[in-house]
């Protein structure tokens, strides 16, 4: 059974940077894709970055382009989301997601809170 655990969130000031981590227990090689989503208070969950299972390609939401970078360390079964120049509107709970390449089942972590405020 795959389990995902996010970490790295916190309270930061505008303009600062954060790296979020996602530890994947189980065989992450079954991933069709690994992605990061976020949900702000009162809003729907939105995808911000996604990487193919092979790591060959990545896509970003318009709001994330230029400031968010998704990466993966397959040897350590980890995924990361680097965010620079944080803005108050980036405040949200950030979730890691893995989509299984056979079943298309989605696996989610519990989320990590990012709060950007001066």
C-alpha positions in Angstrom: 0.0 0.0 0.0 1.4 3.3 -1.0 1.6 6.1 1.6 2.6 9.7 1.1 3.8 12.1 3.8 4.4 15.7 3.1 6.6 18.0 5.1 8.4 21.3 4.9 5.5 23.7 5.2 5.5 26.7 7.5 5.0 30.4 8.1 7.1 32.5 5.8 7.2 36.1 4.7 6.5 37.3 1.1 9.5 36.8 -1.1 11.0 33.9 0.8 11.4 30.4 -0.5 10.3 26.9 0.7 11.0 23.4 -0.3 8.2 20.9 0.3 9.0 17.2 0.5 6.9 14.1 -0.1 8.1 10.9 1.3 6.7 7.9 -0.5 6.5 4.5 1.2 6.0 1.6 -1.1 7.1 1.2 -4.7 7.0 4.6 -6.3 8.0 3.1 -9.6 4.3 2.4 -10.1 3.6 6.1 -10.6 2.1 7.2 -13.9 2.6 10.7 -12.5 3.5 12.5 -9.3 2.0 15.9 -8.6 1.5 18.7 -6.1 -1.8 20.3 -5.4 -2.9 23.0 -3.1 -6.1 24.0 -1.4 -6.7 27.5 0.0 -9.4 28.3 2.5 -12.8 28.4 0.8 -11.4 27.3 -2.6 -11.2 24.0 -4.5 -8.1 21.9 -4.6 -6.0 22.9 -7.6 -3.0 21.2 -9.3 0.1 23.3 -9.4 2.8 21.0 -10.7 3.0 17.5 -12.2 5.8 15.2 -13.2 5.5 12.1 -15.4 6.4 8.8 -13.8 9.6 8.6 -15.7 10.5 12.2 -14.7 11.0 13.1 -18.3 8.4 15.8 -18.4 6.8 18.3 -16.0 3.9 20.7 -16.3 2.9 23.6 -14.2 -0.2 25.7 -13.6 0.0 29.2 -14.9 0.1 30.5 -11.3 3.2 28.3 -10.7 5.2 28.9 -13.8 8.5 30.5 -13.1 8.3 30.1 -9.3 7.6 26.4 -8.7 9.8 23.5 -9.5 8.9 19.9 -9.1 11.5 17.3 -8.7 12.0 13.7 -7.7 14.7 11.5 -6.1 13.7 8.0 -7.1 16.5 6.4 -5.1 15.1 7.9 -1.9 11.4 7.6 -2.9 11.0 11.3 -2.5 9.3 14.1 -4.4 9.9 17.8 -3.9 8.3 21.2 -4.7 10.6 24.2 -4.6 8.8 27.5 -4.3 10.6 30.8 -4.7 9.3 34.4 -4.3 6.3 33.3 -2.2 3.2 35.4 -2.3 0.3 35.7 0.2 -1.9 34.1 -2.4 0.3 30.9 -2.2 -1.1 30.4 1.3 -2.7 26.9 1.2 -2.5 23.3 2.3 -0.2 21.6 -0.2 -0.8 18.0 -1.0 1.4 15.4 -2.8 -0.3 13.0 -5.2 0.7 9.8 -6.9 -1.4 8.3 -9.7 -0.9 4.5 -10.2 0.0 3.6 -13.8 -2.2 0.5 -14.0 -5.2 1.3 -11.8 -5.2 5.1 -12.2 -5.9 5.1 -8.4 -4.9 8.4 -6.7 -2.8 8.3 -3.5 -2.7 11.4 -1.3 -0.7 12.6 1.6 -2.2 14.4 4.6 -1.0 17.8 3.4 1.4 20.5 4.7 0.3 24.0 5.5 2.1 27.0 3.9 1.2 30.4 5.2 2.7 33.5 3.5 2.2 36.7 5.4 4.1 39.7 6.6 
